[in-house]
Amino acid sequence: MSQLSFFSAESVPPAVTDLTGVLAGPGQIVLSGNGGQQAARISVVVDAPWRAQGLAQMMREAGLVPEISRTDENTPLVRTAPDPQLMLIARDWTRGAVKTVPSSWLPGSRELRAWTLAAGTPEADDRYLLGLDPHAPDTHAVLAAAMMRVGIAPTLIGTRGSHPALRISGRRRLSRLVENVGEPPEEAAALAQWPRI
């Protein structure tokens, strides 16, 4: 059992804005009616059921209603039900129909946890990747800069391919990421994909 870090996701109260970490990765936010009231929903396609379950738990903790289903390609999809609480995020994270990153956005521990759940994978023993949205290339450099501002300077990789990511390497940066994202979900598959030092 590791000691709970003062900065870890477990030590910070849940908030709807935690899910901006999903948008930093491959997640999407769309406007959606909710009984005549303006609402939005966040969704992301993930590569494993444990990711969908972990994100659904974060959604519930933030007071949102999660839905887990499968895409036409039989890949896990997790999304919130349409919710007016997400309208502010929708406004900040889109320009027209294009995903954008607010210039003031900083990834806190719960945002980093959501991003790791959505699209984090180890690249080697000493490197970890946070996946980016291949359909929103204008967000990549802004997200790299946001990570630098919280002391986890990444390298932007794969920008010309279908799997762009921020590579985090070096013991100090990895330690900071591990400290922030907290413990992995209690599944062997999650442990194998979780950042570690």
Steps between C-alpha positions, in 0.01 A plus 500: 500500500653830398462817701232737377661806346374844592464565127341171394160469339368325812570809712306748282119525510328393174373769261340508157816669368698179575364372169693763304780241527294280267485791253878543522514147362273364226170595670229713342240741632180571313192707564189296564149595603375387840125553528508841334799613707842551342737223599823337388651155524858374513586173331810297424573174324753296700693182431401297807200452733701594812557846349127546440421383856762732653370801307139411583597502867658846464182621326283369785730658761459835320120471519446401137321195358735271305401272214721217374430343163688374195577659166414337167857361509419340840734734690404631846340844500435694819307825514303719731129544463421849365547740791469881531802496736719425198399810303784713637754234401340475154533876455863505617613191306343567159516762227208423273521123449877488561654386828732755658687532829441805720826693535458507879446122535735321737474125557453432871523156654143391417525633143825302462328191640214535248752546216696194616180293520396613152829471314806428714743221409854407599747522213791344688615464860604863509246668269125551508265628230189712539304461178377804310209550262621432143201699371594814696866569408475866605459385863828305517751782557262680739465183710878450503539857628233442769689192620824702516326759719417229758857370503462194277683603184407255221622434148240520225518187280313344209342820376493376140350161588175371642638468857635838613602517865691685765798292613598541863849376577751540778463395861398842634225558243371145528500526881293815477249331267477189721455719808215688332294222340478288815443126520391300192157340480501159669547290188812327373447648153492850651815446704692402186400826328539735800796735537771384739857581592 
